[in-house]
């Protein structure tokens, strides 16, 4: 009996020891789990605090929009012409080449005029013959008139003499017109520059046959250049005639004077052309790109915001995120729709469901969503106090 009690006692003490060990193990596990959970929560809280801190800027409403406008256009010659010979003929001499500078009245080319001179001499001879015949017809008419008064000649003879005189006068008039036409053709056989400029193209060669109206030279007036700039019609009225402006051509500033606003709107670009006369000492050439930069102030209510704060929305609109104040220095993220009016550098001018004093979330908008709780970054919070 004593042996049985002793064995039972050993068993009981072993069970108690085992239970104590299990209990101690459970306590240790619970302690470790609690510490790990606390550490994880602390780390998560730190991460959450870092993600939820946002940078904001207060919105201030602007009642005017001042922006820089850049207009582009082309430099053109005020005078540009394609020269041609009026009469047909063979080219006898070409005195100008592409790129040559020419003065007004300078001879550029000549036609062979031998045929014209021969015809002109023939007309002169026929005119002398007709003049002599006319003088004879006039004397004959005078004699017939005297005889008719004395009843020594019939009325028919007098009428015939008068008809002969009128016919010869008409012939002389026709010959004079022919002579004038030949003289004009003779003068037009020498092609002269109508103004000072440069030859940009030559279409004829010595010995070639040209018909009437065939282009011979293309000439532009490089001393009087203009810039033609396209701009919206509502902006065209901001320029006045005679106003001095500065353009940039090939990176160089060139002064100019507003000459006109063409009274029509281009059907394709929907722009109105502004004509600016360039200074005579400019180095621009026709075809150069001309730029005009100027500032314009328009009445417009809106807000300047960073471009990085904009998020694309539907139907051409944009969204921005704002921080609405809550309790305990916390803020709630809200979304506002805006319309983009103008961009300049890294900023945009917008209007929409905004109000002065709102705190716009200026960066990091991809990390947050509307309705989320956030806090202001330390720098912003310090500046707010």
C-alpha angles and dihedrals in degrees: 000000000000091000091054092051091049092051092049091051092052090050093049093050090049092051092049091049091050092049090049091051092048091048092049090049092050091049092049091049091049091049092049092046091049092049092047092048091049092049091047091049090049091050092046090048090053091049091047091049090051094049094045096053110099135182116234139179127206115247120237119190119233122204097197135045117216112188140167114245121203117199124188131197145139135275110239134178116253088220124035124161141172108221122212138174113254096208124051119244149112120300109245101177138008113199103174134059135195112291095019118140111230134189127224110280095016114145113247103174143347136213127220102266101184094108092047092049090049092051090046090054090049091052090049091053093048089049091054090049092049091047091054091047090048092053090052092047091051092053091047091051091051092052092048090050092052092047091048091055089052091046091242094117134043126247089243093062090052092050091050092051091049090049092052090051093050091047092054092047090053090049091052090050091051091048090050090052090048090049091051091049092050091047090052091049089049091053092044090053085077109069114211133185109258091206141003112279145098134295109240098175139017118200103176138066134199111278097020120130115235129192125217111290096014109149113250106170139008112215131183129193103237093177094068111044130171135196116222110203127184117219136160112279093239090059095046091074090062090072122076128205111266093020114148116234136174120230131184119228119177088349093303124114115240125185119226143172126232107245104175149333108233108239096233140069120233108247094217105041096025089224134129120231119241113201116210123184112220125219114267093239095058120122094219121123130201111281096033118134113250125200129196119193121188141149124249129188119208131181107251134144115221148099136270111231134169115266088231089065094062122097121190117250136176129291095021095302130124135216131221129189122232131189113235114201118248133170125302094024091298125136135204121223113238131180126230128188118227140178118231110230104167142352127211120176109312095342134082132202111223141168130199142093095351133117134200113271096028114136109238117206099233102188143011093042091146090067098057139053133206112279094028120132114240141167129218119256115259092253093052094042091050091049091050091057 
